[in-house]
Each structure stands twice: as structure tokens, then as C-alpha cells.
Amino acid sequence: MTNANDRVRRLAIRLGELCVERGVSVTAAESCTGGGVAAAITDIAGSSRYFETGYVTYSNAAKQRLLGVPGETLDAHGAVSQPVVEAMVEGACRDSGARLGVSVSGVAGPDGGSAEKPVGTVWFAFAVDGRLEADRQRFAGGRDEVRQAAVVHALEGLIRRLESLT
């Protein structure tokens, strides 16, 4: 197991401990990570106590159909944008009933980047009890490194939000 995999596993274990302690369920709506966040969470034995549903919505059509992302939002902002990740996490939490959620959409590469959204650009949205926070990151490296960094950032963000819950 690599150091990156060890880090993801440690984060997923900590997330699970916090979910159990606080009685919170979690969901993930993913695009560029292709289910990497959900895989990290469900790699931990007992994760069914706090993780029931994840969404891999790689296409815009899937984002609309499964998460209720408005087509107008996708047309106006593109899939890699704050309004889209916010709509993704809202849809995932609404459908799953989870109190905590994360969504991820980005340009993992090696192609698909633009001057406005270069390869490595990833948007995240986090929801806790309906409150949303979004942030944009720019990760270096190839496709695998960008995707791995996005999974780490998503798990760390979920943990930070759970640690602030009382």
C-alpha cells in the first residue's frame, strides 16, 4: 500500500469514527473522482452504519437525472463550477437523507482543460444539515494524482465539518 493509500485509509477511518460518534450519515456525489470518495469510505468495515448511498454522475445528463442539477445551471456555468457542485450535493443529500455530504467535479486531465479551468481544477461542495460551503482547488500532477488529491481533500473537508458539529 502506498503512502497516499495509507493516508486515504486513515482519513476514511477517522470520518467513520466521527460519523458514528455524532450519529451522522454521509453521502458523496462524484464526477471526476469516479467513486473514489465512496470507495474510500466503504473500504472501512462497518461503513454501512453511516454510508448508504453514493452517486457517480460523470455525465451532465446523469447530474440532471440522478441529482436534479438544472440543465440551465450546467449550460450557464459548466459542470466544473460552484453552482453545479452545490446542486450536486443538495441533490445527493435530499435523495439519500444524509445529514453530511460532499460533491466533486473537476478536470482531472490529461485533456479537457481550458484557460479558465485548467487541468487540475476541482470544485467541491460540502453540506451539513442543509448548510453549503464550496471551494475550488488546483491540484498538480497527472490524472491519477489529481483524482487522489481530490479524494483526500473531500475526506478532509468532511472530517473538518464533522469535528465542528456539537
C-alpha positions as CSV (number, residue, x, y, z in Angstrom):
1,M,0.0,0.0,0.0
2,T,1.4,3.4,-0.9
3,N,1.6,6.4,1.4
4,A,-1.3,8.1,-0.4
5,N,-3.4,5.0,0.0
6,D,-2.5,4.8,3.7
7,R,-3.5,8.5,4.1
8,V,-6.8,7.9,2.4
9,R,-7.5,4.9,4.6
10,R,-6.6,6.8,7.8
11,L,-8.9,9.7,6.8
12,A,-11.7,7.3,6.0
13,I,-11.3,5.6,9.4
14,R,-11.4,9.0,11.1
15,L,-14.5,10.0,9.1
16,G,-16.3,6.8,10.1
17,E,-15.4,7.3,13.8
18,L,-16.9,10.8,13.7
19,C,-20.0,9.7,11.9
20,V,-20.7,7.0,14.4
21,E,-19.9,9.3,17.4
22,R,-22.2,12.0,16.1
23,G,-24.9,9.8,14.6
24,V,-24.5,11.3,11.2
25,S,-24.9,9.6,7.8
26,V,-22.8,10.8,4.8
27,T,-23.2,10.7,1.1
28,A,-20.9,11.6,-1.9
29,A,-21.8,12.9,-5.4
30,E,-18.8,12.5,-7.6
31,S,-17.8,13.3,-11.1
32,C,-14.0,13.4,-11.8
33,T,-13.2,11.1,-8.8
34,G,-15.4,8.4,-10.3
35,G,-16.5,7.0,-7.0
36,G,-13.1,7.3,-5.3
37,V,-14.6,9.0,-2.2
38,A,-17.3,6.4,-1.8
39,A,-14.8,3.6,-2.4
40,A,-12.5,5.1,0.4
41,I,-15.5,5.3,2.8
42,T,-16.8,1.8,2.0
43,D,-13.3,0.2,2.3
44,I,-13.7,0.5,6.0
45,A,-15.5,-2.4,7.7
46,G,-18.8,-1.3,9.3
47,S,-19.3,1.8,7.0
48,S,-22.8,0.7,6.3
49,R,-23.7,2.2,9.7
50,Y,-23.1,5.7,8.2
51,F,-22.9,5.4,4.4
52,E,-25.8,4.1,2.4
53,T,-25.7,5.9,-1.0
54,G,-23.2,7.4,-3.3
55,Y,-23.6,8.8,-6.7
56,V,-21.1,8.7,-9.6
57,T,-22.5,11.2,-12.1
58,Y,-19.9,11.6,-14.7
59,S,-22.1,13.0,-17.5
60,N,-24.2,16.1,-17.4
61,A,-27.2,14.0,-18.2
62,A,-26.6,11.9,-15.1
63,K,-26.1,15.0,-12.9
64,Q,-29.5,16.2,-14.1
65,R,-31.3,12.8,-13.9
66,L,-29.9,11.5,-10.6
67,L,-29.2,14.7,-8.6
68,G,-31.6,17.2,-10.1
69,V,-28.9,19.6,-11.3
70,P,-30.8,22.1,-13.5
71,G,-29.8,22.0,-17.2
72,E,-29.7,25.8,-17.2
73,T,-27.1,25.8,-14.4
74,L,-24.9,23.3,-16.4
75,D,-25.3,25.4,-19.6
76,A,-24.5,28.7,-17.8
77,H,-21.6,27.6,-15.7
78,G,-20.3,24.2,-16.9
79,A,-20.0,21.0,-14.9
80,V,-16.8,22.3,-13.1
81,S,-18.3,25.2,-11.2
82,Q,-19.6,26.2,-7.8
83,P,-23.3,26.3,-8.7
84,V,-23.1,22.8,-10.1
85,V,-21.3,21.2,-7.2
86,E,-23.7,22.9,-4.8
87,A,-26.7,21.5,-6.7
88,M,-25.0,18.1,-6.8
89,V,-24.5,17.9,-3.0
90,E,-28.0,19.2,-2.4
91,G,-29.5,16.5,-4.6
92,A,-27.4,13.8,-3.0
93,C,-28.4,14.8,0.5
94,R,-32.0,15.1,-0.5
95,D,-32.2,11.7,-2.2
96,S,-30.1,9.8,0.4
97,G,-31.4,11.6,3.5
98,A,-27.8,12.1,4.7
99,R,-27.0,15.0,7.0
100,L,-23.5,15.3,5.6
101,G,-22.4,15.3,2.0
102,V,-19.7,16.2,-0.4
103,S,-19.7,16.7,-4.2
104,V,-16.7,16.8,-6.5
105,S,-16.4,18.0,-10.1
106,G,-13.2,18.8,-11.9
107,V,-10.8,18.5,-14.8
108,A,-8.6,15.6,-14.0
109,G,-6.8,15.6,-17.4
110,P,-4.8,15.0,-19.3
111,D,-7.2,16.7,-21.7
112,G,-10.3,18.8,-21.2
113,G,-8.8,21.9,-19.6
114,S,-9.2,25.5,-20.7
115,A,-7.6,28.8,-19.8
116,E,-10.5,29.4,-17.3
117,K,-10.5,25.8,-16.0
118,P,-7.1,24.3,-16.5
119,V,-6.3,20.6,-15.8
120,G,-6.2,20.1,-12.1
121,T,-9.1,22.5,-11.3
122,V,-11.6,20.8,-9.0
123,W,-14.7,22.2,-7.3
124,F,-16.1,20.8,-4.0
125,A,-19.3,21.4,-2.2
126,F,-19.9,20.3,1.4
127,A,-23.3,20.2,3.0
128,V,-24.1,19.8,6.7
129,D,-27.7,19.9,7.7
130,G,-28.5,21.9,4.6
131,R,-25.7,24.5,5.0
132,L,-23.5,24.6,2.0
133,E,-19.8,25.6,1.6
134,A,-17.9,25.3,-1.7
135,D,-14.3,25.7,-2.6
136,R,-12.1,25.4,-5.6
137,Q,-8.7,23.7,-5.7
138,R,-6.0,23.4,-8.3
139,F,-4.0,20.2,-7.9
140,A,-0.8,19.4,-9.7
141,G,0.2,16.2,-11.4
142,G,-1.3,13.8,-13.8
143,R,-4.8,12.3,-13.8
144,D,-4.1,9.8,-11.0
145,E,-2.6,12.5,-8.8
146,V,-5.4,15.0,-9.3
147,R,-8.0,12.4,-8.6
148,Q,-6.2,11.1,-5.5
149,A,-5.7,14.7,-4.2
150,A,-9.4,15.3,-4.7
151,V,-10.4,12.3,-2.7
152,V,-8.1,13.4,0.1
153,H,-9.5,17.0,0.1
154,A,-13.0,15.7,0.1
155,L,-12.4,13.4,3.1
156,E,-10.5,16.1,5.0
157,G,-13.3,18.5,4.3
158,L,-16.0,16.1,5.6
159,I,-13.9,15.5,8.8
160,R,-13.4,19.2,9.4
161,R,-17.1,19.8,9.2
162,L,-17.9,16.8,11.5
163,E,-15.4,18.0,14.1
164,S,-17.2,21.3,14.2
165,L,-20.5,19.7,14.9
166,T,-21.5,19.7,18.6
